[in-house]
Amino acid sequence: MEIDSGRKAAAYPTKNFFVRMITRDIALEDSILDLIDNSVDGAWKKEGSRPSGLAIGPDLSKYRIKIEAFPNKFSISDNCGGMSLDDAVEYAFSFGRREADALDDYSIGVYGIGMKRAVFKLGSSIRITSTYSDSAGRTSFQVPIDVRSWLKSDDPPWDFDISPSSDLDEDGVHIEVEDLNSGAASAFGNPSFIQDLKRAIARDYSLHLSKGIQVFLNDEKIQGWEIELRASGDFKPVRIEYEDEVDGEAVHVELLAGMGAPPPDSSDPEADGGLGRRSGWYIACNGRIVLAADKSSVSGWGTDDWPQWHRQYDGFLGIVLFSSKKATALPLTTTKRSVDVASDVYRRALPRMREVSKKWISYTGQRKQALDRAKELEGNASPIPIQRIVANKEVVLPRLVAQASERMANINYSVPLAKMRELAAEFGSINLSYKDVGLKSFQYAYDDLVEGE
């Protein structure tokens, strides 16, 4: 059969494919954080789009983000300036960000899919309302999206209708989602999910919350986690800053690390009050923590000459903050739940992270041989918020000298079981272990025959 050279293989996408692909690999919690990112970016833009590191920055206390998550409805609203009509028409609802779209505003959004991905993850009946002010005055509009109807046809254009709307109380954005997907409805009715979401917001936006921005979840104001390192004459956290670049774009890097809390005495992970969950490396990109308490190969553990994480290292806390006008220069993944380990700027930070980690590893090894002295020094170190940590080129930790240990003897002998149980009963419990009966009987004899002389 003769083939017409003018025929072409169809390569056009389908809406169902796009929706499945952009929502399949993101957790529900992370999709909500994507929406918070948009609000935070709006507030940051209103304040002049400046670097979002630890330096004293703008007061964000006038900005509020309110989230309601219930089994029948989800909404998020803010007073963070709103989305302009031009932005809505040109790119806010596009699937992906075009090369021409501006990214030089210290934002956290990179790929141009956050809002669409989030609302599609949540449900099928969506209404996005924005009120925005500029030199031409105040404008309000809404974008209603009926996902089921929209998915029925793949024919271009893939547009959403924009219509006038009444003004919101303040310039900002209001997103409301009804007809929730089953996973979202189930999660929002689960108190454990809501509690986990509160913790994630308190942790991942701790730097923004410390600048005053207010976030509410189901009418409860979320208090940010205050990231602290302990300092004294013997314990001095490292705090360094340096400039890097990616494809000609400047990236400001800050690294702080040291003792977040004294290491645990017990090997029982349930007895440390959550210390293990808080220990490890944290990575922040333009103020948003994208990797928290990491103890994996992502932050270097278990690679090269860096050992796997061990409970002995609990108490260590380090944070690296990357800030750049262009979010594309940051070591972000699409879900903002980890870092791109192939990123040049991140790979260049890893040796500095390794150097600090290895000093903590060495300290915890010495600590076991001089535990009393270590505890004394650790008790003198006070927690200090990372914003107030002074510059220091390297971490300072005590050099501990092993305490002389008393030579021990091992006593092993056998006795009739019945007599052992009788003696255990005299010591207060027939259920005492053989070892405990032996130790108590030795101590009893020692006290009577040696100490009693």
C-alpha positions as CSV (number, residue, x, y, z in Angstrom):
1,M,0.0,0.0,0.0
2,E,1.3,3.4,-0.9
3,I,1.7,5.7,2.1
4,D,0.8,9.4,1.8
5,S,3.9,11.3,2.9
6,G,1.7,14.1,4.1
7,R,0.0,12.0,6.8
8,K,1.1,12.6,10.4
9,A,0.9,10.6,13.6
10,A,-1.4,12.1,16.2
11,A,0.6,13.4,19.2
12,Y,-1.9,15.7,20.9
13,P,-2.6,15.2,24.6
14,T,-5.8,14.5,26.4
15,K,-7.2,16.4,29.4
16,N,-7.6,13.2,31.4
17,F,-4.0,12.3,30.8
18,F,-2.9,15.8,32.1
19,V,-5.0,15.6,35.2
20,R,-3.9,12.1,36.1
21,M,-0.2,12.9,35.5
22,I,-0.1,16.1,37.5
23,T,-2.0,14.7,40.5
24,R,-0.8,11.1,40.7
25,D,2.6,11.7,42.4
26,I,1.6,14.4,44.9
27,A,0.2,13.7,48.3
28,L,-3.0,15.5,49.4
29,E,-1.1,17.4,52.1
30,D,1.5,18.6,49.6
31,S,-1.2,19.9,47.2
32,I,-2.6,22.1,50.0
33,L,0.9,23.4,50.7
34,D,1.1,24.3,47.0
35,L,-1.9,26.6,47.5
36,I,-0.3,28.1,50.6
37,D,2.8,28.8,48.5
38,N,0.8,30.9,46.2
39,S,-0.5,33.0,49.1
40,V,2.9,33.4,50.6
41,D,4.4,34.4,47.2
42,G,1.6,37.0,46.9
43,A,2.5,38.5,50.3
44,W,6.2,38.4,49.5
45,K,5.5,40.2,46.2
46,K,3.5,42.9,48.0
47,E,6.5,43.5,50.2
48,G,9.0,44.0,47.4
49,S,10.1,40.5,46.5
50,R,13.3,40.5,48.5
51,P,15.6,37.6,49.6
52,S,13.9,35.2,52.1
53,G,16.8,34.1,54.3
54,L,17.4,34.7,58.0
55,A,18.2,38.4,57.7
56,I,15.7,40.8,59.2
57,G,13.0,41.0,56.6
58,P,9.6,42.6,56.1
59,D,6.8,42.5,58.8
60,L,4.2,40.1,57.3
61,S,1.8,40.3,60.2
62,K,-0.9,42.0,58.1
63,Y,-1.2,39.0,55.8
64,R,-3.6,36.2,56.6
65,I,-4.2,32.8,55.0
66,K,-7.4,30.9,56.1
67,I,-7.9,27.3,55.3
68,E,-11.1,25.3,55.9
69,A,-10.9,21.5,55.3
70,F,-14.1,19.6,56.0
71,P,-15.5,16.4,54.4
72,N,-18.0,18.3,52.3
73,K,-15.9,21.4,51.3
74,F,-12.4,22.8,51.1
75,S,-11.5,26.5,50.9
76,I,-8.5,28.7,51.2
77,S,-8.6,32.5,51.2
78,D,-6.0,35.2,51.7
79,N,-5.5,38.9,51.8
80,C,-2.1,38.7,50.0
81,G,-2.8,41.0,47.1
82,G,-4.7,38.9,44.7
83,M,-4.2,37.6,41.2
84,S,-4.3,40.2,38.4
85,L,-6.7,39.7,35.5
86,D,-3.8,39.7,33.1
87,D,-2.0,37.0,35.1
88,A,-5.2,34.9,35.1
89,V,-5.6,35.3,31.3
90,E,-2.0,34.8,30.3
91,Y,-0.5,32.1,32.5
92,A,-2.1,31.3,35.9
93,F,-4.3,28.7,34.5
94,S,-1.9,27.3,31.9
95,F,-0.5,23.8,32.4
96,G,3.1,24.7,32.9
97,R,5.1,27.9,32.9
98,R,6.3,29.4,29.7
99,E,9.9,30.5,29.2
100,A,8.7,34.1,28.9
101,D,6.9,34.1,32.2
102,A,8.6,36.2,34.9
103,L,10.3,34.2,37.7
104,D,12.5,36.8,39.2
105,D,10.5,37.5,42.4
106,Y,12.0,35.1,45.0
107,S,8.9,32.9,44.7
108,I,8.7,29.2,45.4
109,G,6.6,28.4,42.3
110,V,8.6,27.0,39.4
111,Y,6.6,24.8,37.2
112,G,3.3,26.6,36.8
113,I,1.2,23.7,37.9
114,G,0.7,24.2,41.6
115,M,-2.7,25.7,41.8
116,K,-4.2,23.5,39.0
117,R,-2.7,20.4,40.4
118,A,-4.0,21.2,43.9
119,V,-7.6,21.9,42.9
120,F,-7.8,18.9,40.6
121,K,-6.4,16.7,43.5
122,L,-9.1,18.1,45.8
123,G,-12.4,17.9,43.9
124,S,-14.6,18.5,40.8
125,S,-16.5,21.7,41.5
126,I,-14.1,24.6,41.8
127,R,-14.5,28.4,42.0
128,I,-11.5,30.7,42.1
129,T,-12.2,34.4,42.9
130,S,-9.6,37.2,42.9
131,T,-9.7,40.9,43.9
132,Y,-6.7,42.9,42.7
133,S,-5.8,46.6,42.8
134,D,-3.4,48.4,40.4
135,S,-3.1,51.9,38.9
136,A,-6.3,51.3,36.9
137,G,-8.3,50.6,40.0
138,R,-9.8,47.6,41.7
139,T,-10.8,44.5,39.7
140,S,-12.6,41.3,40.7
141,F,-13.2,38.2,38.7
142,Q,-14.0,34.5,39.1
143,V,-13.0,31.3,37.4
144,P,-15.5,28.5,37.9
145,I,-14.3,25.0,36.9
146,D,-16.6,22.1,36.5
147,V,-13.9,19.4,36.1
148,R,-16.3,16.6,34.8
149,S,-17.7,18.9,32.1
150,W,-14.3,20.2,31.2
151,L,-12.9,16.7,30.7
152,K,-15.6,15.7,28.2
153,S,-13.9,17.3,25.2
154,D,-10.2,17.3,24.3
155,D,-10.7,19.8,21.5
156,P,-8.7,23.0,21.8
157,P,-8.7,25.6,23.2
158,W,-8.3,24.3,26.8
159,D,-9.7,27.5,28.3
160,F,-11.6,28.2,31.5
161,D,-14.3,30.9,31.5
162,I,-13.5,34.2,33.4
163,S,-16.4,36.3,34.6
164,P,-16.9,39.4,36.7
165,S,-17.3,38.9,40.5
166,S,-18.2,41.0,43.5
167,D,-15.3,42.3,45.5
168,L,-13.7,40.3,48.2
169,D,-13.4,42.1,51.6
170,E,-9.7,42.6,50.9
171,D,-7.4,42.2,47.9
172,G,-6.6,38.5,47.7
173,V,-7.7,35.2,46.4
174,H,-10.5,32.8,47.5
175,I,-10.5,29.2,46.3
176,E,-13.5,27.0,47.1
177,V,-13.7,23.3,46.2
178,E,-16.9,21.2,46.5
179,D,-17.8,17.7,45.3
180,L,-14.6,16.6,46.9
181,N,-12.7,13.5,45.6
182,S,-13.2,10.5,47.9
183,G,-9.6,10.6,49.3
184,A,-9.9,14.3,50.2
185,A,-13.3,13.9,51.8
186,S,-12.1,11.0,53.9
187,A,-8.9,12.8,54.9
188,F,-10.6,16.0,56.0
189,G,-12.9,14.0,58.2
190,N,-9.9,12.3,59.9
191,P,-8.6,14.3,63.0
192,S,-5.2,12.6,62.5
193,F,-4.8,14.1,59.0
194,I,-5.8,17.5,60.1
195,Q,-3.3,17.4,63.0
196,D,-0.5,16.2,60.7
197,L,-1.4,19.0,58.3
198,K,-1.1,21.6,61.1
199,R,2.3,20.2,62.0
200,A,3.5,20.3,58.4
201,I,2.4,24.0,58.1
202,A,4.0,24.9,61.4
203,R,7.3,23.3,60.3
204,D,7.5,24.0,56.6
205,Y,6.5,27.7,56.9
206,S,8.3,28.3,60.2
207,L,10.5,31.0,58.6
208,H,7.5,32.9,57.1
209,L,5.5,32.5,60.3
210,S,8.4,33.9,62.3
211,K,8.1,37.1,60.1
212,G,4.4,37.4,61.2
213,I,2.3,35.9,58.4
214,Q,-0.8,34.3,59.9
215,V,-2.1,30.9,58.9
216,F,-5.4,29.5,60.2
217,L,-6.7,25.9,59.7
218,N,-10.3,25.3,60.6
219,D,-10.2,28.6,62.7
220,E,-7.2,27.5,64.7
221,K,-4.1,29.8,64.3
222,I,-1.0,27.8,63.6
223,Q,2.1,28.6,65.7
224,G,5.3,28.2,63.8
225,W,8.0,25.9,65.0
226,E,10.9,27.9,66.3
227,I,14.1,26.3,65.0
228,E,16.7,26.5,67.6
229,L,20.3,25.5,68.2
230,R,22.1,25.3,71.5
231,A,25.0,27.5,72.3
232,S,27.4,28.1,75.2
233,G,31.2,28.5,75.7
234,D,31.6,24.8,74.8
235,F,28.9,24.5,72.1
236,K,29.0,27.0,69.2
237,P,26.8,26.3,66.1
238,V,28.3,26.9,62.7
239,R,26.7,29.8,60.7
240,I,28.2,30.6,57.3
241,E,26.9,32.4,54.2
242,Y,28.2,32.3,50.7
243,E,27.2,33.1,47.1
244,D,26.8,30.5,44.4
245,E,25.2,30.6,41.0
246,V,23.3,28.4,38.6
247,D,23.3,29.2,34.9
248,G,24.3,32.7,35.6
249,E,21.6,33.2,38.3
250,A,22.8,34.2,41.8
251,V,21.9,31.9,44.7
252,H,22.5,33.0,48.3
253,V,23.3,30.1,50.6
254,E,23.2,30.0,54.4
255,L,24.2,27.0,56.5
256,L,23.6,26.6,60.2
257,A,24.1,23.4,62.3
258,G,25.0,22.1,65.7
259,M,23.3,20.7,68.7
260,G,19.5,21.1,68.6
261,A,19.1,19.2,71.8
262,P,21.2,16.9,74.0
263,P,21.5,13.3,72.6
264,P,19.2,10.7,74.2
265,D,20.2,8.6,77.1
266,S,17.9,5.7,76.3
267,S,18.0,3.5,73.2
268,D,14.2,3.4,73.2
269,P,13.0,5.6,70.4
270,E,9.7,6.1,72.2
271,A,11.4,7.6,75.2
272,D,13.1,10.6,73.5
273,G,10.0,12.9,73.5
274,G,10.1,13.1,69.7
275,L,13.8,14.1,69.5
276,G,14.5,11.6,66.8
277,R,11.7,13.0,64.6
278,R,13.2,16.5,64.8
279,S,16.9,15.6,64.3
280,G,18.6,15.7,60.9
281,W,19.1,18.1,58.0
282,Y,16.6,20.6,56.8
283,I,16.6,22.3,53.4
284,A,14.8,25.5,52.7
285,C,14.2,27.1,49.3
286,N,13.2,30.8,49.3
287,G,12.0,30.4,52.8
288,R,10.0,27.2,52.4
289,I,11.3,24.1,54.1
290,V,11.2,21.4,51.4
291,L,13.2,18.7,53.2
292,A,12.8,18.1,57.0
293,A,14.7,16.1,59.5
294,D,16.4,14.1,56.8
295,K,18.6,11.2,57.8
296,S,18.9,9.6,54.3
297,S,21.3,9.6,51.5
298,V,19.5,12.7,50.1
299,S,21.4,14.8,52.8
300,G,24.5,12.6,52.5
301,W,24.0,10.0,55.2
302,G,25.3,6.6,54.1
303,T,27.2,7.9,51.1
304,D,31.0,7.9,50.5
305,D,32.7,8.0,54.0
306,W,29.5,9.3,55.6
307,P,27.9,6.6,57.9
308,Q,24.3,5.7,58.0
309,W,22.2,7.6,60.5
310,H,22.2,6.0,64.0
311,R,20.1,6.9,67.0
312,Q,23.3,7.9,68.7
313,Y,23.3,11.0,66.5
314,D,19.9,12.3,67.6
315,G,20.1,15.8,68.8
316,F,21.9,17.0,65.7
317,L,20.1,19.7,63.7
318,G,21.3,21.5,60.5
319,I,19.6,23.7,58.0
320,V,20.7,25.0,54.6
321,L,18.7,27.9,53.1
322,F,18.9,28.6,49.4
323,S,17.5,32.0,48.1
324,S,17.4,33.2,44.6
325,K,15.3,35.6,42.5
326,K,14.7,32.8,40.0
327,A,13.1,29.8,41.5
328,T,14.5,27.7,38.7
329,A,18.0,28.1,40.2
330,L,16.9,26.4,43.4
331,P,17.3,22.6,44.1
332,L,13.6,21.9,44.1
333,T,11.6,18.9,43.0
334,T,8.2,19.2,41.5
335,T,6.4,18.2,44.7
336,K,8.6,20.5,46.9
337,R,8.9,17.6,49.3
338,S,12.6,16.9,48.7
339,V,15.6,18.3,46.9
340,D,17.1,17.7,43.5
341,V,20.2,15.8,44.4
342,A,21.6,16.4,40.9
343,S,21.4,20.2,41.3
344,D,24.9,21.7,41.1
345,V,24.2,24.2,43.9
346,Y,23.1,21.5,46.2
347,R,26.0,19.2,45.4
348,R,28.4,22.0,46.2
349,A,26.7,22.4,49.6
350,L,27.0,18.7,50.5
351,P,30.7,18.8,51.5
352,R,30.1,21.6,54.0
353,M,27.2,19.6,55.4
354,R,29.4,16.5,55.7
355,E,32.1,18.4,57.6
356,V,29.6,19.5,60.3
357,S,27.9,16.1,60.5
358,K,31.2,14.2,61.0
359,K,32.2,16.5,63.9
360,W,28.8,15.7,65.6
361,I,29.4,11.9,64.9
362,S,32.9,12.2,66.6
363,Y,31.4,14.1,69.5
364,T,28.7,11.5,70.2
365,G,31.3,8.7,70.1
366,Q,33.4,10.5,72.7
367,R,30.3,11.2,74.7
368,K,29.7,7.6,75.5
369,Q,33.1,7.4,77.3
370,A,32.5,10.6,79.3
371,L,28.8,10.7,79.8
372,D,28.6,12.6,83.1
373,R,30.9,15.4,81.9
374,A,29.0,15.6,78.5
375,K,25.7,16.0,80.3
376,E,27.1,18.7,82.5
377,L,28.3,20.7,79.5
378,E,25.2,20.1,77.5
379,G,23.1,21.3,80.4
380,N,24.9,24.7,80.3
381,A,24.0,25.3,76.6
382,S,20.9,27.4,76.0
383,P,18.5,27.2,73.0
384,I,18.8,30.1,70.6
385,P,16.6,30.8,67.6
386,I,18.6,30.4,64.4
387,Q,17.9,34.0,63.4
388,R,20.0,35.1,66.4
389,I,22.9,32.6,65.9
390,V,26.1,34.6,65.4
391,A,28.4,34.0,62.4
392,N,30.9,31.2,63.0
393,K,33.0,29.5,60.4
394,E,32.9,26.0,62.0
395,V,30.9,24.2,64.6
396,V,32.5,24.0,68.0
397,L,31.9,21.0,70.2
398,P,33.6,19.9,73.5
399,R,36.6,17.6,73.3
400,L,35.8,14.9,75.9
401,V,38.4,12.8,77.8
402,A,37.3,9.2,78.5
403,Q,36.5,8.7,82.1
404,A,38.5,5.9,83.8
405,S,36.2,2.9,84.2
406,E,36.2,0.5,87.1
407,R,37.3,-3.1,86.1
408,M,34.3,-5.4,86.3
409,A,34.1,-9.1,87.2
410,N,31.5,-11.5,85.9
411,I,30.1,-14.0,88.4
412,N,28.4,-17.1,87.1
413,Y,27.1,-20.0,89.2
414,S,24.1,-22.3,89.4
415,V,21.7,-22.9,92.3
416,P,18.5,-25.0,92.7
417,L,15.6,-23.3,91.0
418,A,13.3,-23.7,94.1
419,K,15.9,-21.9,96.3
420,M,16.3,-19.2,93.8
421,R,12.5,-18.6,93.7
422,E,12.4,-18.6,97.5
423,L,15.1,-15.9,97.6
424,A,13.4,-13.9,94.9
425,A,10.2,-13.9,97.0
426,E,12.2,-12.6,100.0
427,F,13.5,-9.8,97.8
428,G,9.9,-8.8,97.1
429,S,8.9,-10.6,93.9
430,I,9.0,-14.2,92.7
431,N,9.2,-12.8,89.2
432,L,12.6,-11.3,89.6
433,S,15.0,-12.4,86.8
434,Y,18.0,-14.6,87.6
435,K,20.3,-11.6,87.0
436,D,18.4,-9.4,89.4
437,V,18.4,-12.0,92.1
438,G,22.1,-12.5,91.7
439,L,22.8,-8.7,91.8
440,K,20.6,-8.2,94.8
441,S,22.1,-11.1,96.7
442,F,25.6,-9.9,96.0
443,Q,24.7,-6.4,97.1
444,Y,23.1,-7.8,100.3
445,A,26.2,-9.8,101.1
446,Y,28.5,-6.9,100.3
447,D,26.6,-4.5,102.5
448,D,26.5,-7.0,105.4
449,L,30.0,-8.3,105.2
450,V,32.1,-5.4,103.8
451,E,30.2,-2.2,104.4
452,G,28.9,-3.4,107.7
453,E,32.4,-3.9,109.2
